[in-house]
Amino acid sequence: MQEYYFYLTLTYEQCLAYYEGEVEHIQVIEDGGKRIRFPAQHIRRFVSTIGVSGRFRLQLDDNNRFIALEKVT
């Protein structure tokens, strides 16, 4: 299993495209400098009236398949 930590800050307006399904993936740079891309549907539960803000942990299996995304702070 692989874990990646990153900060993500998006305004509500920026989230609309993700939330409405117009954008399929989100790309972030994790703490080690690696560029990571994952399906946008996984941030939907973190969207509030102000958008998304915080530190997250992305877990992938050994074949780089999604396991979990959780907010850690």
mmCIF file of the N, C-alpha and C atoms, coordinates in Angstrom:
data_MODEL
# 
_entry.id   MODEL 
# 
loop_
_atom_site.group_PDB 
_atom_site.id 
_atom_site.type_symbol 
_atom_site.label_atom_id 
_atom_site.label_alt_id 
_atom_site.label_comp_id 
_atom_site.label_asym_id 
_atom_site.label_entity_id 
_atom_site.label_seq_id 
_atom_site.pdbx_PDB_ins_code 
_atom_site.Cartn_x 
_atom_site.Cartn_y 
_atom_site.Cartn_z 
_atom_site.occupancy 
_atom_site.B_iso_or_equiv 
_atom_site.pdbx_formal_charge 
_atom_site.auth_seq_id 
_atom_site.auth_comp_id 
_atom_site.auth_asym_id 
_atom_site.auth_atom_id 
_atom_site.pdbx_PDB_model_num 
ATOM 1   N N  . MET A 1 1  ? 0.837   -1.174 0.000   1.00 0.00 ? 1  MET A N  1 
ATOM 2   C CA . MET A 1 1  ? 0.000   0.000  0.000   1.00 0.00 ? 1  MET A CA 1 
ATOM 3   C C  . MET A 1 1  ? 0.888   1.245  0.000   1.00 0.00 ? 1  MET A C  1 
ATOM 4   N N  . GLN A 1 2  ? 0.415   2.268  -0.693  1.00 0.00 ? 2  GLN A N  1 
ATOM 5   C CA . GLN A 1 2  ? 1.131   3.535  -0.759  1.00 0.00 ? 2  GLN A CA 1 
ATOM 6   C C  . GLN A 1 2  ? 0.269   4.636  -0.155  1.00 0.00 ? 2  GLN A C  1 
ATOM 7   N N  . GLU A 1 3  ? 0.909   5.577  0.522   1.00 0.00 ? 3  GLU A N  1 
ATOM 8   C CA . GLU A 1 3  ? 0.208   6.713  1.095   1.00 0.00 ? 3  GLU A CA 1 
ATOM 9   C C  . GLU A 1 3  ? 0.864   7.999  0.616   1.00 0.00 ? 3  GLU A C  1 
ATOM 10  N N  . TYR A 1 4  ? 0.033   8.968  0.285   1.00 0.00 ? 4  TYR A N  1 
ATOM 11  C CA . TYR A 1 4  ? 0.512   10.272 -0.155  1.00 0.00 ? 4  TYR A CA 1 
ATOM 12  C C  . TYR A 1 4  ? -0.207  11.350 0.646   1.00 0.00 ? 4  TYR A C  1 
ATOM 13  N N  . TYR A 1 5  ? 0.554   12.318 1.141   1.00 0.00 ? 5  TYR A N  1 
ATOM 14  C CA . TYR A 1 5  ? -0.008  13.434 1.893   1.00 0.00 ? 5  TYR A CA 1 
ATOM 15  C C  . TYR A 1 5  ? 0.131   14.705 1.068   1.00 0.00 ? 5  TYR A C  1 
ATOM 16  N N  . PHE A 1 6  ? -0.910  15.543 1.113   1.00 0.00 ? 6  PHE A N  1 
ATOM 17  C CA . PHE A 1 6  ? -0.889  16.793 0.366   1.00 0.00 ? 6  PHE A CA 1 
ATOM 18  C C  . PHE A 1 6  ? -1.906  17.765 0.948   1.00 0.00 ? 6  PHE A C  1 
ATOM 19  N N  . TYR A 1 7  ? -1.699  19.048 0.641   1.00 0.00 ? 7  TYR A N  1 
ATOM 20  C CA . TYR A 1 7  ? -2.659  20.092 0.982   1.00 0.00 ? 7  TYR A CA 1 
ATOM 21  C C  . TYR A 1 7  ? -3.502  20.383 -0.240  1.00 0.00 ? 7  TYR A C  1 
ATOM 22  N N  . LEU A 1 8  ? -4.781  20.634 -0.011  1.00 0.00 ? 8  LEU A N  1 
ATOM 23  C CA . LEU A 1 8  ? -5.687  20.972 -1.107  1.00 0.00 ? 8  LEU A CA 1 
ATOM 24  C C  . LEU A 1 8  ? -6.572  22.122 -0.649  1.00 0.00 ? 8  LEU A C  1 
ATOM 25  N N  . THR A 1 9  ? -6.582  23.194 -1.420  1.00 0.00 ? 9  THR A N  1 
ATOM 26  C CA . THR A 1 9  ? -7.442  24.345 -1.142  1.00 0.00 ? 9  THR A CA 1 
ATOM 27  C C  . THR A 1 9  ? -8.119  24.748 -2.441  1.00 0.00 ? 9  THR A C  1 
ATOM 28  N N  . LEU A 1 10 ? -9.432  24.670 -2.450  1.00 0.00 ? 10 LEU A N  1 
ATOM 29  C CA . LEU A 1 10 ? -10.246 25.060 -3.603  1.00 0.00 ? 10 LEU A CA 1 
ATOM 30  C C  . LEU A 1 10 ? -11.422 25.887 -3.105  1.00 0.00 ? 10 LEU A C  1 
ATOM 31  N N  . THR A 1 11 ? -11.760 26.954 -3.810  1.00 0.00 ? 11 THR A N  1 
ATOM 32  C CA . THR A 1 11 ? -12.951 27.708 -3.470  1.00 0.00 ? 11 THR A CA 1 
ATOM 33  C C  . THR A 1 11 ? -14.179 26.903 -3.870  1.00 0.00 ? 11 THR A C  1 
ATOM 34  N N  . TYR A 1 12 ? -15.337 27.319 -3.370  1.00 0.00 ? 12 TYR A N  1 
ATOM 35  C CA . TYR A 1 12 ? -16.566 26.630 -3.744  1.00 0.00 ? 12 TYR A CA 1 
ATOM 36  C C  . TYR A 1 12 ? -16.777 26.692 -5.251  1.00 0.00 ? 12 TYR A C  1 
ATOM 37  N N  . GLU A 1 13 ? -16.490 27.846 -5.834  1.00 0.00 ? 13 GLU A N  1 
ATOM 38  C CA . GLU A 1 13 ? -16.653 28.009 -7.282  1.00 0.00 ? 13 GLU A CA 1 
ATOM 39  C C  . GLU A 1 13 ? -15.743 27.055 -8.050  1.00 0.00 ? 13 GLU A C  1 
ATOM 40  N N  . GLN A 1 14 ? -14.532 26.866 -7.575  1.00 0.00 ? 14 GLN A N  1 
ATOM 41  C CA . GLN A 1 14 ? -13.613 25.926 -8.227  1.00 0.00 ? 14 GLN A CA 1 
ATOM 42  C C  . GLN A 1 14 ? -14.116 24.487 -8.083  1.00 0.00 ? 14 GLN A C  1 
ATOM 43  N N  . CYS A 1 15 ? -14.794 24.200 -6.994  1.00 0.00 ? 15 CYS A N  1 
ATOM 44  C CA . CYS A 1 15 ? -15.303 22.856 -6.744  1.00 0.00 ? 15 CYS A CA 1 
ATOM 45  C C  . CYS A 1 15 ? -16.507 22.510 -7.605  1.00 0.00 ? 15 CYS A C  1 
ATOM 46  N N  . LEU A 1 16 ? -17.232 23.505 -8.054  1.00 0.00 ? 16 LEU A N  1 
ATOM 47  C CA . LEU A 1 16 ? -18.446 23.219 -8.812  1.00 0.00 ? 16 LEU A CA 1 
ATOM 48  C C  . LEU A 1 16 ? -18.192 22.321 -10.013 1.00 0.00 ? 16 LEU A C  1 
ATOM 49  N N  . ALA A 1 17 ? -17.130 22.583 -10.736 1.00 0.00 ? 17 ALA A N  1 
ATOM 50  C CA . ALA A 1 17 ? -16.815 21.750 -11.898 1.00 0.00 ? 17 ALA A CA 1 
ATOM 51  C C  . ALA A 1 17 ? -16.549 20.303 -11.482 1.00 0.00 ? 17 ALA A C  1 
ATOM 52  N N  . TYR A 1 18 ? -15.867 20.106 -10.355 1.00 0.00 ? 18 TYR A N  1 
ATOM 53  C CA . TYR A 1 18 ? -15.615 18.757 -9.858  1.00 0.00 ? 18 TYR A CA 1 
ATOM 54  C C  . TYR A 1 18 ? -16.910 18.140 -9.365  1.00 0.00 ? 18 TYR A C  1 
ATOM 55  N N  . TYR A 1 19 ? -17.638 18.899 -8.565  1.00 0.00 ? 19 TYR A N  1 
ATOM 56  C CA . TYR A 1 19 ? -18.852 18.396 -7.936  1.00 0.00 ? 19 TYR A CA 1 
ATOM 57  C C  . TYR A 1 19 ? -19.921 18.025 -8.959  1.00 0.00 ? 19 TYR A C  1 
ATOM 58  N N  . GLU A 1 20 ? -20.024 18.800 -10.025 1.00 0.00 ? 20 GLU A N  1 
ATOM 59  C CA . GLU A 1 20 ? -21.029 18.548 -11.046 1.00 0.00 ? 20 GLU A CA 1 
ATOM 60  C C  . GLU A 1 20 ? -20.580 17.516 -12.074 1.00 0.00 ? 20 GLU A C  1 
ATOM 61  N N  . GLY A 1 21 ? -19.371 17.013 -11.938 1.00 0.00 ? 21 GLY A N  1 
ATOM 62  C CA . GLY A 1 21 ? -18.897 15.963 -12.825 1.00 0.00 ? 21 GLY A CA 1 
ATOM 63  C C  . GLY A 1 21 ? -18.318 16.447 -14.139 1.00 0.00 ? 21 GLY A C  1 
ATOM 64  N N  . GLU A 1 22 ? -18.093 17.746 -14.262 1.00 0.00 ? 22 GLU A N  1 
ATOM 65  C CA . GLU A 1 22 ? -17.523 18.288 -15.499 1.00 0.00 ? 22 GLU A CA 1 
ATOM 66  C C  . GLU A 1 22 ? -16.024 18.001 -15.614 1.00 0.00 ? 22 GLU A C  1 
ATOM 67  N N  . VAL A 1 23 ? -15.386 17.830 -14.496 1.00 0.00 ? 23 VAL A N  1 
ATOM 68  C CA . VAL A 1 23 ? -13.959 17.516 -14.460 1.00 0.00 ? 23 VAL A CA 1 
ATOM 69  C C  . VAL A 1 23 ? -13.819 16.128 -13.864 1.00 0.00 ? 23 VAL A C  1 
ATOM 70  N N  . GLU A 1 24 ? -13.045 15.284 -14.506 1.00 0.00 ? 24 GLU A N  1 
ATOM 71  C CA . GLU A 1 24 ? -12.962 13.886 -14.073 1.00 0.00 ? 24 GLU A CA 1 
ATOM 72  C C  . GLU A 1 24 ? -11.867 13.607 -13.049 1.00 0.00 ? 24 GLU A C  1 
ATOM 73  N N  . HIS A 1 25 ? -10.776 14.389 -13.077 1.00 0.00 ? 25 HIS A N  1 
ATOM 74  C CA . HIS A 1 25 ? -9.638  14.101 -12.202 1.00 0.00 ? 25 HIS A CA 1 
ATOM 75  C C  . HIS A 1 25 ? -9.131  15.358 -11.503 1.00 0.00 ? 25 HIS A C  1 
ATOM 76  N N  . ILE A 1 26 ? -8.518  15.138 -10.367 1.00 0.00 ? 26 ILE A N  1 
ATOM 77  C CA . ILE A 1 26 ? -7.835  16.195 -9.638  1.00 0.00 ? 26 ILE A CA 1 
ATOM 78  C C  . ILE A 1 26 ? -6.365  15.821 -9.602  1.00 0.00 ? 26 ILE A C  1 
ATOM 79  N N  . GLN A 1 27 ? -5.532  16.804 -9.844  1.00 0.00 ? 27 GLN A N  1 
ATOM 80  C CA . GLN A 1 27 ? -4.093  16.572 -9.808  1.00 0.00 ? 27 GLN A CA 1 
ATOM 81  C C  . GLN A 1 27 ? -3.491  17.424 -8.704  1.00 0.00 ? 27 GLN A C  1 
ATOM 82  N N  . VAL A 1 28 ? -2.691  16.795 -7.862  1.00 0.00 ? 28 VAL A N  1 
ATOM 83  C CA . VAL A 1 28 ? -2.037  17.483 -6.748  1.00 0.00 ? 28 VAL A CA 1 
ATOM 84  C C  . VAL A 1 28 ? -0.554  17.119 -6.748  1.00 0.00 ? 28 VAL A C  1 
ATOM 85  N N  . ILE A 1 29 ? 0.209   17.879 -5.999  1.00 0.00 ? 29 ILE A N  1 
ATOM 86  C CA . ILE A 1 29 ? 1.615   17.536 -5.782  1.00 0.00 ? 29 ILE A CA 1 
ATOM 87  C C  . ILE A 1 29 ? 1.744   17.156 -4.323  1.00 0.00 ? 29 ILE A C  1 
ATOM 88  N N  . GLU A 1 30 ? 2.114   15.908 -4.093  1.00 0.00 ? 30 GLU A N  1 
ATOM 89  C CA . GLU A 1 30 ? 2.214   15.420 -2.722  1.00 0.00 ? 30 GLU A CA 1 
ATOM 90  C C  . GLU A 1 30 ? 3.478   15.963 -2.072  1.00 0.00 ? 30 GLU A C  1 
ATOM 91  N N  . ASP A 1 31 ? 3.598   15.767 -0.763  1.00 0.00 ? 31 ASP A N  1 
ATOM 92  C CA . ASP A 1 31 ? 4.683   16.365 0.015   1.00 0.00 ? 31 ASP A CA 1 
ATOM 93  C C  . ASP A 1 31 ? 6.073   16.051 -0.520  1.00 0.00 ? 31 ASP A C  1 
ATOM 94  N N  . GLY A 1 32 ? 6.256   14.912 -1.139  1.00 0.00 ? 32 GLY A N  1 
ATOM 95  C CA . GLY A 1 32 ? 7.561   14.520 -1.664  1.00 0.00 ? 32 GLY A CA 1 
ATOM 96  C C  . GLY A 1 32 ? 7.855   15.083 -3.049  1.00 0.00 ? 32 GLY A C  1 
ATOM 97  N N  . GLY A 1 33 ? 6.896   15.828 -3.625  1.00 0.00 ? 33 GLY A N  1 
ATOM 98  C CA . GLY A 1 33 ? 7.093   16.444 -4.930  1.00 0.00 ? 33 GLY A CA 1 
ATOM 99  C C  . GLY A 1 33 ? 6.536   15.656 -6.099  1.00 0.00 ? 33 GLY A C  1 
ATOM 100 N N  . LYS A 1 34 ? 5.954   14.515 -5.824  1.00 0.00 ? 34 LYS A N  1 
ATOM 101 C CA . LYS A 1 34 ? 5.386   13.676 -6.884  1.00 0.00 ? 34 LYS A CA 1 
ATOM 102 C C  . LYS A 1 34 ? 4.001   14.180 -7.276  1.00 0.00 ? 34 LYS A C  1 
ATOM 103 N N  . ARG A 1 35 ? 3.738   14.216 -8.564  1.00 0.00 ? 35 ARG A N  1 
ATOM 104 C CA . ARG A 1 35 ? 2.435   14.621 -9.079  1.00 0.00 ? 35 ARG A CA 1 
ATOM 105 C C  . ARG A 1 35 ? 1.491   13.412 -9.036  1.00 0.00 ? 35 ARG A C  1 
ATOM 106 N N  . ILE A 1 36 ? 0.343   13.595 -8.389  1.00 0.00 ? 36 ILE A N  1 
ATOM 107 C CA . ILE A 1 36 ? -0.627  12.518 -8.212  1.00 0.00 ? 36 ILE A CA 1 
ATOM 108 C C  . ILE A 1 36 ? -1.957  12.962 -8.824  1.00 0.00 ? 36 ILE A C  1 
ATOM 109 N N  . ARG A 1 37 ? -2.609  12.054 -9.536  1.00 0.00 ? 37 ARG A N  1 
ATOM 110 C CA . ARG A 1 37 ? -3.917  12.329 -10.133 1.00 0.00 ? 37 ARG A CA 1 
ATOM 111 C C  . ARG A 1 37 ? -4.902  11.262 -9.666  1.00 0.00 ? 37 ARG A C  1 
ATOM 112 N N  . PHE A 1 38 ? -6.093  11.711 -9.246  1.00 0.00 ? 38 PHE A N  1 
ATOM 113 C CA . PHE A 1 38 ? -7.101  10.770 -8.787  1.00 0.00 ? 38 PHE A CA 1 
ATOM 114 C C  . PHE A 1 38 ? -8.486  11.255 -9.216  1.00 0.00 ? 38 PHE A C  1 
ATOM 115 N N  . PRO A 1 39 ? -9.474  10.366 -9.247  1.00 0.00 ? 39 PRO A N  1 
ATOM 116 C CA . PRO A 1 39 ? -10.821 10.741 -9.679  1.00 0.00 ? 39 PRO A CA 1 
ATOM 117 C C  . PRO A 1 39 ? -11.429 11.832 -8.791  1.00 0.00 ? 39 PRO A C  1 
ATOM 118 N N  . ALA A 1 40 ? -11.994 12.856 -9.421  1.00 0.00 ? 40 ALA A N  1 
ATOM 119 C CA . ALA A 1 40 ? -12.557 13.998 -8.705  1.00 0.00 ? 40 ALA A CA 1 
ATOM 120 C C  . ALA A 1 40 ? -13.728 13.607 -7.816  1.00 0.00 ? 40 ALA A C  1 
ATOM 121 N N  . GLN A 1 41 ? -14.412 12.541 -8.131  1.00 0.00 ? 41 GLN A N  1 
ATOM 122 C CA . GLN A 1 41 ? -15.558 12.126 -7.327  1.00 0.00 ? 41 GLN A CA 1 
ATOM 123 C C  . GLN A 1 41 ? -15.197 11.923 -5.867  1.00 0.00 ? 41 GLN A C  1 
ATOM 124 N N  . HIS A 1 42 ? -13.929 11.671 -5.581  1.00 0.00 ? 42 HIS A N  1 
ATOM 125 C CA . HIS A 1 42 ? -13.521 11.386 -4.205  1.00 0.00 ? 42 HIS A CA 1 
ATOM 126 C C  . HIS A 1 42 ? -13.446 12.620 -3.316  1.00 0.00 ? 42 HIS A C  1 
ATOM 127 N N  . ILE A 1 43 ? -13.481 13.819 -3.879  1.00 0.00 ? 43 ILE A N  1 
ATOM 128 C CA . ILE A 1 43 ? -13.468 15.017 -3.028  1.00 0.00 ? 43 ILE A CA 1 
ATOM 129 C C  . ILE A 1 43 ? -14.877 15.492 -2.695  1.00 0.00 ? 43 ILE A C  1 
ATOM 130 N N  . ARG A 1 44 ? -15.871 14.967 -3.345  1.00 0.00 ? 44 ARG A N  1 
ATOM 131 C CA . ARG A 1 44 ? -17.243 15.470 -3.174  1.00 0.00 ? 44 ARG A CA 1 
ATOM 132 C C  . ARG A 1 44 ? -17.683 15.525 -1.722  1.00 0.00 ? 44 ARG A C  1 
ATOM 133 N N  . ARG A 1 45 ? -17.334 14.542 -0.943  1.00 0.00 ? 45 ARG A N  1 
ATOM 134 C CA . ARG A 1 45 ? -17.786 14.536 0.455   1.00 0.00 ? 45 ARG A CA 1 
ATOM 135 C C  . ARG A 1 45 ? -17.085 15.579 1.311   1.00 0.00 ? 45 ARG A C  1 
ATOM 136 N N  . PHE A 1 46 ? -16.007 16.201 0.794   1.00 0.00 ? 46 PHE A N  1 
ATOM 137 C CA . PHE A 1 46 ? -15.280 17.227 1.535   1.00 0.00 ? 46 PHE A CA 1 
ATOM 138 C C  . PHE A 1 46 ? -15.668 18.648 1.145   1.00 0.00 ? 46 PHE A C  1 
ATOM 139 N N  . VAL A 1 47 ? -16.521 18.799 0.144   1.00 0.00 ? 47 VAL A N  1 
ATOM 140 C CA . VAL A 1 47 ? -16.918 20.127 -0.331  1.00 0.00 ? 47 VAL A CA 1 
ATOM 141 C C  . VAL A 1 47 ? -17.931 20.734 0.627   1.00 0.00 ? 47 VAL A C  1 
ATOM 142 N N  . SER A 1 48 ? -17.633 21.951 1.077   1.00 0.00 ? 48 SER A N  1 
ATOM 143 C CA . SER A 1 48 ? -18.566 22.698 1.927   1.00 0.00 ? 48 SER A CA 1 
ATOM 144 C C  . SER A 1 48 ? -18.931 23.992 1.220   1.00 0.00 ? 48 SER A C  1 
ATOM 145 N N  . THR A 1 49 ? -19.629 24.866 1.910   1.00 0.00 ? 49 THR A N  1 
ATOM 146 C CA . THR A 1 49 ? -20.031 26.141 1.313   1.00 0.00 ? 49 THR A CA 1 
ATOM 147 C C  . THR A 1 49 ? -18.837 27.047 1.025   1.00 0.00 ? 49 THR A C  1 
ATOM 148 N N  . ILE A 1 50 ? -17.698 26.765 1.628   1.00 0.00 ? 50 ILE A N  1 
ATOM 149 C CA . ILE A 1 50 ? -16.495 27.559 1.337   1.00 0.00 ? 50 ILE A CA 1 
ATOM 150 C C  . ILE A 1 50 ? -15.545 26.830 0.388   1.00 0.00 ? 50 ILE A C  1 
ATOM 151 N N  . GLY A 1 51 ? -15.851 25.609 0.031   1.00 0.00 ? 51 GLY A N  1 
ATOM 152 C CA . GLY A 1 51 ? -14.999 24.831 -0.870  1.00 0.00 ? 51 GLY A CA 1 
ATOM 153 C C  . GLY A 1 51 ? -14.344 23.668 -0.159  1.00 0.00 ? 51 GLY A C  1 
ATOM 154 N N  . VAL A 1 52 ? -13.093 23.436 -0.468  1.00 0.00 ? 52 VAL A N  1 
ATOM 155 C CA . VAL A 1 52 ? -12.315 22.360 0.148   1.00 0.00 ? 52 VAL A CA 1 
ATOM 156 C C  . VAL A 1 52 ? -11.011 22.967 0.645   1.00 0.00 ? 52 VAL A C  1 
ATOM 157 N N  . SER A 1 53 ? -10.667 22.649 1.872   1.00 0.00 ? 53 SER A N  1 
ATOM 158 C CA . SER A 1 53 ? -9.409  23.163 2.411   1.00 0.00 ? 53 SER A CA 1 
ATOM 159 C C  . SER A 1 53 ? -8.906  22.202 3.469   1.00 0.00 ? 53 SER A C  1 
ATOM 160 N N  . GLY A 1 54 ? -7.636  21.845 3.394   1.00 0.00 ? 54 GLY A N  1 
ATOM 161 C CA . GLY A 1 54 ? -7.059  20.993 4.413   1.00 0.00 ? 54 GLY A CA 1 
ATOM 162 C C  . GLY A 1 54 ? -5.947  20.117 3.901   1.00 0.00 ? 54 GLY A C  1 
ATOM 163 N N  . ARG A 1 55 ? -5.488  19.286 4.798   1.00 0.00 ? 55 ARG A N  1 
ATOM 164 C CA . ARG A 1 55 ? -4.436  18.320 4.496   1.00 0.00 ? 55 ARG A CA 1 
ATOM 165 C C  . ARG A 1 55 ? -5.113  16.964 4.346   1.00 0.00 ? 55 ARG A C  1 
ATOM 166 N N  . PHE A 1 56 ? -4.683  16.220 3.344   1.00 0.00 ? 56 PHE A N  1 
ATOM 167 C CA . PHE A 1 56 ? -5.322  14.954 3.020   1.00 0.00 ? 56 PHE A CA 1 
ATOM 168 C C  . PHE A 1 56 ? -4.301  13.834 2.905   1.00 0.00 ? 56 PHE A C  1 
ATOM 169 N N  . ARG A 1 57 ? -4.809  12.614 3.097   1.00 0.00 ? 57 ARG A N  1 
ATOM 170 C CA . ARG A 1 57 ? -4.007  11.411 2.873   1.00 0.00 ? 57 ARG A CA 1 
ATOM 171 C C  . ARG A 1 57 ? -4.727  10.569 1.831   1.00 0.00 ? 57 ARG A C  1 
ATOM 172 N N  . LEU A 1 58 ? -4.018  10.228 0.781   1.00 0.00 ? 58 LEU A N  1 
ATOM 173 C CA . LEU A 1 58 ? -4.531  9.372  -0.285  1.00 0.00 ? 58 LEU A CA 1 
ATOM 174 C C  . LEU A 1 58 ? -3.858  8.017  -0.155  1.00 0.00 ? 58 LEU A C  1 
ATOM 175 N N  . GLN A 1 59 ? -4.651  6.966  -0.102  1.00 0.00 ? 59 GLN A N  1 
ATOM 176 C CA . GLN A 1 59 ? -4.124  5.614  -0.010  1.00 0.00 ? 59 GLN A CA 1 
ATOM 177 C C  . GLN A 1 59 ? -4.420  4.875  -1.312  1.00 0.00 ? 59 GLN A C  1 
ATOM 178 N N  . LEU A 1 60 ? -3.384  4.239  -1.845  1.00 0.00 ? 60 LEU A N  1 
ATOM 179 C CA . LEU A 1 60 ? -3.500  3.443  -3.064  1.00 0.00 ? 60 LEU A CA 1 
ATOM 180 C C  . LEU A 1 60 ? -2.966  2.053  -2.788  1.00 0.00 ? 60 LEU A C  1 
ATOM 181 N N  . ASP A 1 61 ? -3.494  1.063  -3.519  1.00 0.00 ? 61 ASP A N  1 
ATOM 182 C CA . ASP A 1 61 ? -2.945  -0.284 -3.359  1.00 0.00 ? 61 ASP A CA 1 
ATOM 183 C C  . ASP A 1 61 ? -1.660  -0.407 -4.177  1.00 0.00 ? 61 ASP A C  1 
ATOM 184 N N  . ASP A 1 62 ? -1.063  -1.580 -4.184  1.00 0.00 ? 62 ASP A N  1 
ATOM 185 C CA . ASP A 1 62 ? 0.211   -1.777 -4.875  1.00 0.00 ? 62 ASP A CA 1 
ATOM 186 C C  . ASP A 1 62 ? 0.092   -1.653 -6.387  1.00 0.00 ? 62 ASP A C  1 
ATOM 187 N N  . ASN A 1 63 ? -1.135  -1.678 -6.914  1.00 0.00 ? 63 ASN A N  1 
ATOM 188 C CA . ASN A 1 63 ? -1.373  -1.498 -8.352  1.00 0.00 ? 63 ASN A CA 1 
ATOM 189 C C  . ASN A 1 63 ? -1.859  -0.083 -8.667  1.00 0.00 ? 63 ASN A C  1 
ATOM 190 N N  . ASN A 1 64 ? -1.659  0.829  -7.705  1.00 0.00 ? 64 ASN A N  1 
ATOM 191 C CA . ASN A 1 64 ? -2.071  2.243  -7.824  1.00 0.00 ? 64 ASN A CA 1 
ATOM 192 C C  . ASN A 1 64 ? -3.582  2.416  -7.956  1.00 0.00 ? 64 ASN A C  1 
ATOM 193 N N  . ARG A 1 65 ? -4.334  1.513  -7.403  1.00 0.00 ? 65 ARG A N  1 
ATOM 194 C CA . ARG A 1 65 ? -5.791  1.651  -7.393  1.00 0.00 ? 65 ARG A CA 1 
ATOM 195 C C  . ARG A 1 65 ? -6.223  2.326  -6.095  1.00 0.00 ? 65 ARG A C  1 
ATOM 196 N N  . PHE A 1 66 ? -7.227  3.169  -6.203  1.00 0.00 ? 66 PHE A N  1 
ATOM 197 C CA . PHE A 1 66 ? -7.730  3.938  -5.076  1.00 0.00 ? 66 PHE A CA 1 
ATOM 198 C C  . PHE A 1 66 ? -8.224  3.035  -3.946  1.00 0.00 ? 66 PHE A C  1 
ATOM 199 N N  . ILE A 1 67 ? -7.801  3.369  -2.725  1.00 0.00 ? 67 ILE A N  1 
ATOM 200 C CA . ILE A 1 67 ? -8.323  2.719  -1.520  1.00 0.00 ? 67 ILE A CA 1 
ATOM 201 C C  . ILE A 1 67 ? -9.137  3.721  -0.723  1.00 0.00 ? 67 ILE A C  1 
ATOM 202 N N  . ALA A 1 68 ? -8.512  4.874  -0.389  1.00 0.00 ? 68 ALA A N  1 
ATOM 203 C CA . ALA A 1 68 ? -9.216  5.842  0.442   1.00 0.00 ? 68 ALA A CA 1 
ATOM 204 C C  . ALA A 1 68 ? -8.594  7.224  0.315   1.00 0.00 ? 68 ALA A C  1 
ATOM 205 N N  . LEU A 1 69 ? -9.435  8.234  0.566   1.00 0.00 ? 69 LEU A N  1 
ATOM 206 C CA . LEU A 1 69 ? -8.986  9.606  0.690   1.00 0.00 ? 69 LEU A CA 1 
ATOM 207 C C  . LEU A 1 69 ? -9.587  10.119 1.978   1.00 0.00 ? 69 LEU A C  1 
ATOM 208 N N  . GLU A 1 70 ? -8.743  10.643 2.870   1.00 0.00 ? 70 GLU A N  1 
ATOM 209 C CA . GLU A 1 70 ? -9.266  11.168 4.112   1.00 0.00 ? 70 GLU A CA 1 
ATOM 210 C C  . GLU A 1 70 ? -8.593  12.479 4.478   1.00 0.00 ? 70 GLU A C  1 
ATOM 211 N N  . LYS A 1 71 ? -9.361  13.309 5.137   1.00 0.00 ? 71 LYS A N  1 
ATOM 212 C CA . LYS A 1 71 ? -8.845  14.582 5.607   1.00 0.00 ? 71 LYS A CA 1 
ATOM 213 C C  . LYS A 1 71 ? -8.158  14.335 6.937   1.00 0.00 ? 71 LYS A C  1 
ATOM 214 N N  . VAL A 1 72 ? -6.914  14.783 7.057   1.00 0.00 ? 72 VAL A N  1 
ATOM 215 C CA . VAL A 1 72 ? -6.168  14.520 8.284   1.00 0.00 ? 72 VAL A CA 1 
ATOM 216 C C  . VAL A 1 72 ? -6.060  15.751 9.165   1.00 0.00 ? 72 VAL A C  1 
ATOM 217 N N  . THR A 1 73 ? -6.299  16.943 8.639   1.00 0.00 ? 73 THR A N  1 
ATOM 218 C CA . THR A 1 73 ? -6.358  18.156 9.465   1.00 0.00 ? 73 THR A CA 1 
ATOM 219 C C  . THR A 1 73 ? -7.281  19.164 8.849   1.00 0.00 ? 73 THR A C  1 
# 
